[in-house]
Amino acid sequence: MAVAHPGQSSLVHSLATLLRNNGDMVLDGSSTLTLPACSLQQLTRLFEQHLLSRSQQHGFLALPSHPADTSSLLQLQFLFDVLQKTISLKIHTSISVVIFQELLSLCGGDLSSALPWLELHTLNFSYNSILCLDQSLGLLNVLKSLDLSHNKIQDCEEFLKPLTELEHLNLGYNCLQRAPVLSPSSRAKLHTLVLRNNQLETINGVEQLSSLQHLDLAYNLLLEHSQLAPLSLLHCLCTVRRHSPEMGFSSSLCLLEALRVGSVQDKL
């Protein structure tokens, strides 16, 4: 039952060593665990092969009992335990939407090798080549912070609606033409929304984010005050960031007074 492949054995050993030395910071959320997409896929396949039973997998799984016959197996058991309790995760590589879907399925549910990720509150998919989202996001139902910035997403459609605990959402540096659609629960909880460097001509829908405190709209196609009218309904809003030379600084002061917003920052 040893992890025989040299590359897999090296991955298990190096990651286990890292987490034995620094795992406390991952488990308490003070540090983010960063993994290449290919490494996460390798690990989930190893978990399935050596630790999990296809026929008995339902939600959270206790580690099965195995003879402690190899150090690799003990290390794999250790990694499985730590990853189930990971709070903050960053996946980095250039991935297609197909791989994106597979990764989230592995993280949460419908594949035989899926990890529970019941404690995962923070997920960072920034700086990839993600073109669109899919239903796999519904597997991450305790997520509080999601970073999808610096991708190529054109429309979130309704794939963010299953996320009911979102408090921070970063969709900056994409190709969005409209604001994201969130669940009623997240609309009441979200306090930070980053939409800078997109192609927004309207922010309709943002007015439903009743707890929103910080909004970044810089470098979009919002050139007139009328396009910002939905902000007048956001009574918790503290800061709005936007860059629009056409409006000018004096206009920003008028906007500040009209919207009762604590700060409007033009050039951030």
C-alpha positions, -999 to 999 in steps of 0.1 A, spaced: 0 0 0 30 22 -3 29 53 -25 51 38 -51 54 65 -79 86 85 -72 69 118 -81 39 111 -58 61 99 -30 82 131 -32 50 152 -32 36 134 -1 69 136 18 76 172 10 41 184 18 38 163 49 72 177 62 60 213 54 27 208 72 43 191 102 64 222 107 39 248 98 5 231 100 -7 250 130 -8 282 110 -28 265 83 -53 250 107 -59 282 126 -63 302 93 -34 326 99 -17 312 68 -30 301 34 -22 266 20 -10 271 -16 -10 241 -40 -6 237 -77 -37 223 -93 -18 192 -104 -7 185 -69 -42 187 -55 -54 163 -82 -25 138 -74 -33 140 -37 -70 133 -41 -63 103 -63 -39 90 -37 -65 95 -10 -90 75 -31 -66 47 -38 -52 42 -3 -76 57 22 -112 60 8 -138 35 -1 -160 44 -31 -190 25 -17 -189 41 17 -181 77 10 -209 100 24 -198 134 36 -171 137 62 -150 105 65 -129 93 95 -96 79 85 -98 41 79 -76 19 99 -46 6 81 -15 -13 93 13 12 97 34 -6 71 50 24 53 60 59 62 44 71 30 10 58 41 13 75 75 23 107 58 -7 103 35 -31 98 64 -16 129 80 -22 150 49 -58 138 45 -65 149 81 -49 183 77 -66 190 43 -100 182 57 -95 209 83 -79 235 60 -95 270 63 -77 289 35 -66 275 2 -50 290 -29 -48 270 -62 -23 282 -87 -17 273 -123 -32 281 -156 -64 260 -158 -92 256 -182 -129 256 -171 -129 218 -174 -101 215 -149 -117 242 -128 -148 220 -125 -128 189 -117 -109 207 -90 -140 219 -73 -156 185 -75 -125 170 -59 -127 197 -32 -163 190 -23 -185 163 -34 -196 142 -64 -164 125 -74 -154 93 -56 -122 110 -44 -138 142 -32 -124 160 -2 -150 173 23 -133 207 28 -159 214 56 -137 241 71 -127 259 39 -136 296 44 -112 312 19 -105 302 -17 -82 320 -41 -83 312 -78 -67 344 -89 -43 347 -119 -55 317 -138 -72 314 -172 -107 307 -160 -133 316 -186 -165 309 -168 -179 294 -136 -200 262 -132 -222 244 -107 -192 230 -88 -191 262 -67 -222 248 -49 -199 223 -32 -182 250 -12 -212 261 9 -192 274 39 -170 297 19 -167 333 32 -140 347 9 -136 340 -28 -110 355 -50 -115 351 -87 -96 381 -98 -72 383 -128 -91 357 -149 -112 359 -181 -147 355 -167 -174 372 -188 -205 363 -168 -210 347 -134 -245 338 -144 -261 323 -113 -233 300 -103 -225 321 -72 -260 317 -57 -253 284 -39 -226 303 -18 -246 314 12 -219 326 36 -199 350 13 -185 381 30 -157 390 6 -159 386 -32 -131 397 -56 -140 396 -93 -115 424 -103 -96 422 -136 -121 401 -156 -144 408 -185 -177 412 -166 -205 433 -181 -229 430 -152 -227 427 -114 -227 391 -100 -260 375 -88 -258 362 -52 -280 342 -29 -304 361 -6 -282 350 23 -250 363 8 -267 396 -3 -273 402 34 -238 392 45 -214 405 18 -194 435 30 -166 438 4 -171 436 -34 -142 442 -59 -153 447 -95 -124 469 -108 -111 466 -143 -141 450 -159 -165 462 -186 -194 473 -164 -218 498 -179 -243 492 -152 -242 481 -116 -279 472 -113 -283 445 -86 -257 459 -63 -284 478 -44 -295 444 -30 -263 440 -10 -277 455 21 -246 450 43 -220 462 17 -194 484 32 -166 485 6 -171 486 -32 -144 489 -58 -157 500 -92 -125 515 -106 -117 513 -143 -151 503 -157 -174 520 -182 -193 540 -156 -191 575 -170 -223 591 -157 -238 596 -122 -270 579 -133 -251 547 -137 -243 549 -100 -278 555 -88 -282 520 -72 -255 531 -46 -280 555 -30 -298 525 -15 -267 511 3 -269 526 37 -239 507 52 -215 517 24 -183 533 37 -160 535 7 -164 535 -31 -134 533 -53 -138 544 -89 -117 561 -116 -136 583 -141 -119 615 -152 -151 625 -170 -169 630 -137 -141 650 -120 -133 655 -84 -160 681 -77 -186 657 -90 -172 631 -66 -179 654 -37 -215 658 -49 -218 621 -52 -204 616 -17 -230 640 -3 -258 625 -23 -250 589 -14 -240 596 22 -209 574 16 -180 578 39 -154 580 12 -153 582 -26 -118 576 -40 -112 586 -76 -77 574 -85 -71 542 -64 
